[in-house]
């Protein structure tokens, strides 16, 4: 008897059915809270209640800590502030050189009533705590600390550890990466301190301890840099009155959480004037830092001013003691600063640049220069993070620049020989649409986000309309919708690309032909550049998706217009370009989080489900059609 083997089509359908079932199960599993050693954290509160300026001027550091059982919500909030994600999976609450993100957060739980004791590590992408070790050597931490720090951890139920993997950054930047890591610690620390204020909690910063013993306690090989016990200060909180700065916005100031969530690195700026009152507000708040010495001259701040209303162009020295400016160079020096800043164009296009330097002579004179260096870097990181957050509250853009000619910058700005510049922060107006009803500036990137999301959904619908069973029933209307949605996707990609890459900085510029020519000329540079980061790969995929989207749209229009020549080839090109475009855009979303509103893993599961379901339906109906055709030939 002859055995009937399944056909290739039947095998494909079986595989598609299996993948379909597993995709559905994976999505269901995402919503089922299984028993696990991991601690699922609630979503962080992005609204908050404490204004950013109030939090900056409020004391958060004290040795007089009293035990406090952190709730799961408080723990979630503090971990998110330290290393949580914003603007998609590839972006965190603090900036990182080259998006290398060398910081890792561990916590030690000592008899907390809300969850088990032990050591946990924080996974920022999934926003969960993973049990690292259930063995809690609480008493062994005290001998690893200096005598003045030992009381601060006594009876404390939750202790945070900032751990670093230097190799993640030094592999890309060499020894300079060590400096970048210590600066990044300062950024994360300031977020942590501000979030503590919002939660009415306190900490004591421990940066001098026996690192080897702490490694043994945590069972890690990476380097611990900071220990942060969290508790409450039952003494009276020291509060600073906000400096007398003219009100610069009609709306209420952003909260700590809102500012952290909105903070992002921006390099594209538009021309215009920034009021001096806004610059005063940013600087006066940002420099409120607990220095390791009463001598605040360990930090030097200079301004290179361009378009600031109420302030002449030139170079200024900012006094940290009386918040005054000394003008010592007339004229626009932004072009000169750009040349010594490795020709980074955003230095020149920003309205002003803030340069932060530190007194290295003071550091060398300390008994422990290495510890003093780390503390100096933390201070610079704290000031820079404050500038980031204050810029977010005023809808301004900024980015930290750590790569430049230190000697060239010092000479241009007449920085004292004892000081070394570490950061340049350009501050500028970002591309935005002004909403007259609310009086708020809405960044163009946010508008592009929603337009892109809408077009993406349309394109998914169009993708399903390529199913023969639907196309034959809905006829010509389907075709027009199909090509219209494809065109919208291409337009949204153009809009998004031109905004992100600075080719368009206002709505009026979309009528400027040169903006489009500039974007087209920029495509080869993105296409042929060797991608070195996750972001670069995502940009390359977006470019390829744009090109395939154009091919899809053009080939579709030619089919609608019933162009007789090469009709078969056009159908093939059109059929596969829709698949290719979707693949490119999906992986661009996964890498860069452009349209992403759900977790990356869930997004991937949903797309597998979409494609499998499409394939399953398509082949099922195709098999039925072939079967009916076969029956017709028989009878």
Secondary structure, 3 states (H helix, E strand, C coil): CCCCCCCHHHHHHHHHHHHHHHHHHHHHHHHCCCCCCCEECCCCCCCCCCEHHHHHCECCECCCCECCCCCHHHHHHHHHHHHCECCCCCCECCCCHHHCCCEEEEEEECCCCCCCCEEEEEECCCCEEEEEECCCCHHHHHCCECHHHHHHHCCCCEEEEEEECHHHHHHHHCCHHHHHHHHHHHHHHHHHHHHHHHCCCEEEEECCECHHHHHHHHCCCCEEEEEEEEEECCCCCCECCCCCCCCCCCCCCCEHHHHHHHCCECCCCECCCEEHHHHHHHHHHHCCCCCCCCCHHHEEEEEEECCEECECCEEEEECCCCCCEEEEEECCCHHHHHHHCCCCCHHHHCCEEEEEEEEHHHHHCCCCHHHHHHHHHHHHHHHHHHHHHHHHHCCEEEEEECCCCHHHHHHHHCCCCCEEEEEEEEEEECCEEEECCCCEEEEHHHHHHHHHHHHHHHHHHHHHCCCHHHHHHHCHHHHHHHHHHHHHHHHHHHHHHHHHCCCCCCHHHHHCHHHHHHHHHHHHHHHHCCCCCHHHHHHHHHHHHHHHHHHHHHHHHHHHCCCCCCHHHHHHHHHHHHHHHHHHHHHHHHHHCCCCCCCHHHHHHHHHHHHHHHHHHHHHHHHHHHHHHHHHHHC
